[in-house]
Amino acid sequence: MDFLARFAPFLLSVLRFMAGLLVLQHGTSKILHFPTGPMNATPLASMSGIGGFFELICGALLVIGFQSRIAAFLLSGMTAVAYFTVHAEKGFYPLLNGGELAALYCFTFLYLAAAGPGPISIDAASGRR
């Protein structure tokens, strides 16, 4: 699969963009009530509501690739907190405690915080490292 290696920098940008979009929808559902779903009833002063602000703001920053490392680091921490405060108390295995997505987000965002935004981003266009 060496032929894919030349695409690695661009796929990093795609990973950042898609992870940002996916977490952004959690924030828009909790804060903006779109799309309509079970998260629309989230009280803004709750832990989930505060997480919604992180998801909304940091998710949008990741989508456009601006201040990507900081946004990804904050989201990594937020999803780690979500895992340990909501899911881990339901059992050890993420498959059984419903925490697979939170754990995957946590490590994806941690990787993005370390690796950076990739070449297709405002950060890269402005010369930020």
C-alpha positions, -999 to +999 in steps of 0.1 A: +000+000+000+030+023-005+011+040-033-012+056-008+018+072+011+019+102-012-017+110-002-010+110+036-008+147+040-041+153+022-058+125+040-048+141+073-067+172+061-097+149+052-095+133+086-095+167+103-124+180+082-146+149+087-139+146+124-147+183+127-180+178+108-190+148+128-184+164+162-199+197+149-233+180+144-233+171+181-228+208+190-254+221+165-279+196+178-273+205+215-270+243+210-288+252+178-314+223+180-305+212+144-308+185+133-338+176+154-331+147+177-327+134+212-299+159+220-321+189+215-333+188+251-298+192+265-298+219+292-271+244+284-259+245+320-253+208+322-220+189+314-235+178+281-245+214+273-211+228+281-197+200+259-220+212+232-203+246+232-169+229+228-183+207+200-198+237+182-169+260+184-140+236+182-158+215+156-162+246+134-125+255+138-115+220+128-137+221+097-120+252+084-086+243+098-080+273+120-063+270+153-066+233+146-041+219+172-057+238+201-092+229+190-083+192+186-066+192+220-096+207+237-119+182+220-097+153+230-099+164+266-136+170+264-143+135+249-120+119+275-141+136+302-173+124+285-160+088+284-150+087+321-180+106+335-207+090+314-195+057+299-168+042+321-191+040+351-214+016+331-186-010+328-151-016+316-156-025+280-164+004+256-185-020+235-208-026+264-207+008+281-216+027+249-183+046+249-167+035+217-174+067+199-161+089+227-129+069+230-124+070+192-130+107+191-106+112+220-077+095+203-085+109+169-084+145+183-053+137+202-036+126+170-048+157+152-035+179+180+000+163+175-001+159+137-016+193+128-042+202+103-027+190+071-020+211+040-056+220+032-064+244+060-063+280+070-035+272+094-013+258+066-022+287+043-011+312+069+021+294+077+011+283+112+029+252+126 
